[in-house]
Amino acid sequence: MDTTYYDHGTPAERWERAQRFFDAKDYAGAARVLAALVAEVPEQTGPRLLLARAYYHSAQLRRAEAELRLIVERDPVEHYARLMLGRTLQRQARHEEAEAHLRIAAALTGEFPPQRPGE
């Protein structure tokens, strides 16, 4: 079996490696480690959320959206995934779709936008 630096080690070691790549702003490197890790432990939200963030920061917006939608489907009250999904949709100029997720994220954290006069 051919292993590289990206997929070498235990899941815990690869998780730490991915976090180091992400912290160093090497989002593509982080995504490469995380994609394999998420495939191995698909039920864990942490690696999938960091993968979505790495995709977002490396402008792989469709991939970020796909990961975020899986998280929200499994856990509808995961407020950070909702927020990131809204922002990802905004970057794709899908503002109306984004607004719904941003409102839900705000409601889940108790941060309601100021109301307009007459509302």
C-alpha positions in Angstrom: 0.0 0.0 0.0 1.4 3.4 -1.0 1.0 6.0 1.7 2.0 9.6 1.6 2.5 12.2 4.2 -1.1 13.3 3.9 -2.7 9.9 4.8 0.1 8.4 7.0 -0.7 7.7 10.6 -3.6 7.1 12.9 -6.9 9.1 12.5 -5.9 11.2 15.5 -2.5 12.0 14.0 -4.1 12.9 10.7 -6.7 15.1 12.5 -3.8 17.0 14.2 -1.9 17.2 10.8 -5.0 18.6 9.1 -5.4 21.2 11.9 -1.8 22.3 11.4 -2.3 22.7 7.7 -5.5 24.7 8.3 -3.8 26.9 10.9 -1.0 27.5 8.5 -3.6 28.6 5.9 -2.7 25.6 3.6 -6.3 24.9 3.0 -5.7 22.6 0.1 -3.3 20.5 2.2 -5.9 20.4 5.0 -8.6 19.3 2.6 -6.4 16.5 1.2 -5.9 15.1 4.7 -9.5 15.7 5.8 -11.2 14.2 2.7 -9.6 10.8 3.5 -10.3 11.1 7.2 -14.0 12.0 6.6 -14.3 9.0 4.3 -13.0 6.9 7.1 -15.1 8.4 9.9 -18.2 9.9 8.2 -20.2 10.0 11.3 -17.9 12.6 13.0 -18.9 16.2 12.6 -15.6 17.8 13.5 -13.5 16.6 10.6 -16.3 17.2 8.1 -16.9 20.7 9.4 -13.1 21.5 9.1 -13.1 20.0 5.6 -16.0 22.3 4.7 -14.1 25.2 6.1 -10.9 24.2 4.2 -13.0 24.0 1.0 -14.6 27.4 1.7 -11.2 29.1 2.2 -9.8 27.5 -0.9 -12.8 28.6 -3.0 -14.0 25.1 -3.5 -17.5 26.4 -2.8 -19.6 23.5 -4.3 -17.6 21.0 -2.2 -18.0 23.1 0.9 -21.7 23.3 0.3 -22.0 19.6 -0.1 -20.2 18.9 3.2 -22.2 21.5 5.0 -25.5 20.2 3.7 -24.6 16.7 5.0 -23.9 18.1 8.4 -27.1 20.2 8.5 -29.1 17.2 7.3 -27.8 15.0 10.1 -27.9 17.8 12.7 -30.3 20.6 11.9 -29.4 22.6 15.0 -25.6 22.7 14.2 -25.5 26.5 14.1 -21.9 26.9 12.8 -22.6 24.6 9.9 -25.8 26.7 9.1 -23.7 29.9 9.3 -21.0 28.5 7.0 -23.7 27.2 4.6 -25.2 30.6 4.4 -21.9 32.3 3.8 -21.0 29.7 1.2 -24.2 30.3 -0.6 -23.6 34.1 -0.4 -20.2 33.7 -2.1 -22.0 31.8 -4.9 -24.5 34.8 -5.3 -27.3 32.6 -4.0 -28.5 35.3 -1.6 -32.1 34.3 -1.1 -31.1 30.7 -0.3 -28.3 31.9 2.0 -30.7 34.2 4.0 -32.7 31.2 5.3 -29.7 29.5 6.7 -28.2 32.7 8.1 -31.6 33.4 9.9 -31.7 29.9 11.4 -28.0 30.2 12.5 -28.9 33.5 14.2 -31.9 32.1 15.9 -30.0 29.1 17.1 -27.4 31.4 18.8 -30.0 33.9 20.0 -28.6 36.6 17.8 -31.6 38.1 16.1 -31.0 40.8 13.5 -32.5 44.3 14.3 -36.0 44.6 13.2 -36.9 47.2 10.6 -39.5 49.8 11.5 -43.0 48.5 11.1 -42.1 44.8 11.7 
